[in-house]
Amino acid sequence: MKQLQKKIHQQNIEAGWWDIPREKGTLLCLIHSEISEAMEGERKDLMDYHLPHRKMAEVELADAVIRILDYAEEFGYDIESAITEKLEYNKHRVDHQRENRVKKGGKRF
C-alpha cells in the first residue's frame, strides 16, 4: 500500500494537482464527495460513466481511496501502518463484539 500511495501522489504531482498548495478541509470534502457519489450509485444501482463495465459505487470508492492515499502522502501519513494497528486494536474493542453491537446504544445500524 505504501508503494501505491507514493505512485498515486506522484501521478497527481505530474498532473499538476499539487502545483498550488491545497487546503486540508477542501481535500477532505473531496474525499467525502466520492463517498456520497458511491452512495448515489448504490441507491440507483448505476453503472459507472467512465468505466461502464463497473458499478458506479465501486469506482467512486476507488476514487475515495485514491484521494485518501494522495492526501496521506502529501501530509506524511502512513496509512498502511495505521490500518494494521487499527485492525489489531479493533479485535479487542468491547463495542466491536457481536453481542455488544446489538445492545441498546450499541453500534447496530
Secondary structure as the mmCIF struct_conf table of DSSP 4:
data_model
#
loop_
_struct_conf.conf_type_id
_struct_conf.id
_struct_conf.beg_label_comp_id
_struct_conf.beg_label_asym_id
_struct_conf.beg_label_seq_id
_struct_conf.end_label_comp_id
_struct_conf.end_label_asym_id
_struct_conf.end_label_seq_id
HELX_RH_AL_P HELX_RH_AL_P1 LYS A 2 GLU A 14
TURN_TY1_P TURN_TY1_P1 ALA A 15 TRP A 18
BEND BEND1 ASP A 19 ILE A 20
HELX_RH_AL_P HELX_RH_AL_P2 LYS A 24 LYS A 44
TURN_TY1_P TURN_TY1_P2 ASP A 45 ASP A 45
HELX_LH_PP_P HELX_LH_PP_P1 LEU A 46 LEU A 46
STRN STRN1 MET A 47 MET A 47
HELX_LH_PP_P HELX_LH_PP_P2 ASP A 48 ASP A 48
BEND BEND2 TYR A 49 LEU A 51
TURN_TY1_P TURN_TY1_P3 PRO A 52 HIS A 53
BEND BEND3 ARG A 54 ARG A 54
STRN STRN2 LYS A 55 LYS A 55
HELX_RH_AL_P HELX_RH_AL_P3 MET A 56 GLU A 74
TURN_TY1_P TURN_TY1_P4 PHE A 75 GLY A 76
HELX_RH_AL_P HELX_RH_AL_P4 ILE A 79 LYS A 91
TURN_TY1_P TURN_TY1_P5 HIS A 92 HIS A 92
HELX_RH_3T_P HELX_RH_3T_P1 VAL A 94 HIS A 96
BEND BEND4 GLN A 97 GLN A 97
HELX_RH_AL_P HELX_RH_AL_P5 ARG A 98 ARG A 101
TURN_TY1_P TURN_TY1_P6 VAL A 102 VAL A 102
BEND BEND5 LYS A 103 LYS A 103
TURN_TY1_P TURN_TY1_P7 LYS A 104 GLY A 105
BEND BEND6 GLY A 106 LYS A 107
#
